[in-house]
């Protein structure tokens, strides 16, 4: 999973850590342990480091809580959470699919910042209410301020941040089109990305200051992810209204169950580009699949009298899809099951053809050429 390390489950949600997280963990630990050692010299290096590690882990626990906020609301809406990942810029909850309504999308997006604000209030209340002092008070102040910053930063109204998803939900509600919401929020995210890059470059170029150099990474992160979201939304909008039947590969590799192996070899394998074929019955129904490798089970001397039906293999239901299924859902199915093709059938079992990733791409290109705007 993109180089991430799985370390277990949280509430049955797979939990991953990206290698970049360890860099940030080390930097945060060093920063806070040094700060505590300077502020409270009596701690000593060992205890200050231990408290620094504790503070860093508590901060990342706050990030996890933020992502769990998104996850729990999504789960209540019937959306599976594929994973939670910690990486250099914080955390990411990967959801199986989008919310069905703009209101649902809004609550999934706002849940994370609300959790962070709640943690800010809790840590602040403990710090003031318990009249604590010393290192513990300093740590609580850090946890409170970081949770407040986490909430406010994520509320910036541009994708891929939570504020961008909130903005997307609002535009979706106003226009009735989720893709317009994504497009608008992506543009805002790109604007904030360029602003972040400028805020890092200007001090560097004019004064040689690296004080805002971190903004360069943040800006790049916003630009890249906002652009990806915009492109994905454009593709999804182009595919809206299309079904699996619209993306069937022309001249799909299909043979009849009565065809002899000799005919199959001469007419299909030697003259074609496919090594695997779908097999249809007397009424055109899908009955199995046959590949070049299956021919090896029969001596070539018997090919003329042996029908394809004797060497074909059953086909799994998971590799078939009904012709009227949304093409968007079909693409998602291909990705989830890591398939390159699906058999497209009518509700009565009659085979229409195969749907390949390449055929979806070709269909998408044709639609974009016909309507480039």
Steps between C-alpha positions, in 0.01 A plus 500: 500500500734770364780400734292535816538270799194333649519497879157362587134596516313779673132417554534245215650768273844411353760741639812589300805718549691656212881502539494882490318491834812377678690808379235730644485296820874550546485872423204561731661296779827692468320835486284446807764321706742787434233752591414322824866461592557872445188601688550256788875434541443269797341236275829377361554372146350154545174613659465790259537259207244264650254786544576614144417156364182493709397841370570401138300178530216690668495744211477219250230337711309826456542467123369144516201619705437764233493231229284271713249783518466487119498121506226450758263737323571327168437159655164621636410591141580146385837594348789264571831652608778327308783632716644778715855605415740728686748682276716811487208745482281334764242233433264371235184292530439315172129446440347234276273750324353847516199595709165480324380851581668839554377502859665165567821619333495812718477302824780263399722800420420705811535207742882509506535871583224466762698222672813718495307794648359272769850381591618861512220580745576191713875565526440870568244423769732248669791742489309787658260300715767291671730800552791292377853630468839381378555265205150349514340843458734574210411171329127562543543848353680352200228236448227762525668741258584229246144368498371854447750549216405162352132597496558847355749384236266225384214747475680691222235483222698316235548138405643267617446653845182450702397856430519420130268204550263725694510752215443215252190392692365857505551550124352153441191602699464827307559362150375145547822376335770340718762535227454877483559501874827311457611721210435822695659377822801371302558841345488660843743238628739579215479871583595430861778275371651779294462743791685255727780459245529876455515551877793260511684624189479877552688508836750249362574694180488850647661448840656154485268392781391138537244590770203413274665221301248248639232693309663384176421138584149588615440694179624213286279259694193719444572555130560134427200363687259773393600436140451125540156555653400729214613253234322212674179703520523585129533133411212403727278769347581377149403146598176600672197351326700232322458129566717192463337431163638829365861393556495151350813420300423469124553148370519359849673160528195271501464145367211254489511191718450272194805631316769236458842557649646494148271781387570684824876477444491591131236775501551661837841434648721513189326804354411686818656702779333324793611195695179465703144485364152498646279208399129530420231234494223430250301808601799733523525464874837510674601147594873521567842606375776334303864592459795388289635304795183287511583355159801322643271257680396347164735342241506697175382190313169525685443874456270461199253282691522670839267797568603800704243402764718205607799714600335824607511609862221650712506874537469670839195717560729773637649544152163576339292815507148578380473714190296776666741551789638852533837532330626695800421201722663267249823701502500491878445122488796457264722695738380328817541148363811588298345362182592591143168394348142396580242299308189710425172308508131579479272414791403177317864389487558576132857614441550837330879513506791591722578832661869582532677792664627597157145517362395731784797726427414505128139587574612778732736641236222501241267687734769757580574551130130542426452741792839643609352773721 
